């Protein structure tokens, strides 16, 4: 049931998320880090889509009331989770390329993924291209002519897609082939290939292939490490405070910890605990306003005692 009232849209839409891979089989038990990481990053991507489609960037307390993502069921085999997106008095965005505004989350996400993947694929091949926005266009079309390759997109899509690119790259980081082979998001209202996005290892390499720059200065942050890989000293951190504007409290970032810190002896003290660290960060050359990774270079254990 749903209704369109003057104050906004109230209703729901349904998606499913499948996490598949060698460590994602019911018979062997599910790798918990992979489950939590994939579902959390899917939630982040859906929230970013909700915001980007409205020309916004920050998820506020009011948004928690207006847009909720509920896990309503899951199935065994490759972990399949059914999600319901609930809307409460949401002003539906005016995006010309969306045919059914009630499904604006799905249509904005699918079109953005297709557009970004097309751009990155052409970049990887070293091919030049131009982007042309056209009113009335639906979907993403690649046109090859004597003047070169043209990516034709609906008016308004490019800004939405560029806002979502960091979150899509973050979601693909869960794919490592040893534990997770692919993450699939499907619209329950569509039953064909247009109703699903499949992120695989090719996407992981493609969406994380851009050249990076690392900050020269060292900054202080505090945060909770929410997932970790002991073997590689890598994981993810949810930021609670930061001394630099580029790193946003409330956001989750990929981290790598300097081997010299011997983090293997400290993981239990760090995991899910709000701890202060000293760090540098890396940004994409193509998108210097987006932090793609934080490098923890030092810490002071006496400060850990103060916040315990």
Secondary structure as UniProt FT lines:
FT   STRAND          3..5
FT   TURN            6..7
FT   STRAND          8..20
FT   TURN            22..23
FT   STRAND          24..25
FT   TURN            26..28
FT   STRAND          29..30
FT   HELIX           32..52
FT   TURN            53..55
FT   HELIX           61..66
FT   STRAND          67..75
FT   TURN            76..78
FT   STRAND          79..90
FT   TURN            96..97
FT   HELIX           101..103
FT   HELIX           104..124
FT   TURN            125..126
FT   STRAND          129..134
FT   TURN            135..136
FT   STRAND          141..145
FT   TURN            146..147
FT   STRAND          148..154
FT   TURN            155..156
FT   HELIX           157..172
FT   TURN            173..174
FT   STRAND          182..187
FT   TURN            188..189
FT   HELIX           193..195
FT   STRAND          196..199
FT   HELIX           201..207
FT   STRAND          212..214
FT   STRAND          219..229
FT   TURN            230..233
FT   STRAND          234..242
FT   TURN            245..246
FT   TURN            249..250
FT   STRAND          252..257
FT   HELIX           259..261
FT   HELIX           263..265
FT   HELIX           267..270
FT   STRAND          274..284
FT   TURN            288..289
FT   STRAND          291..298
FT   HELIX           301..307
//
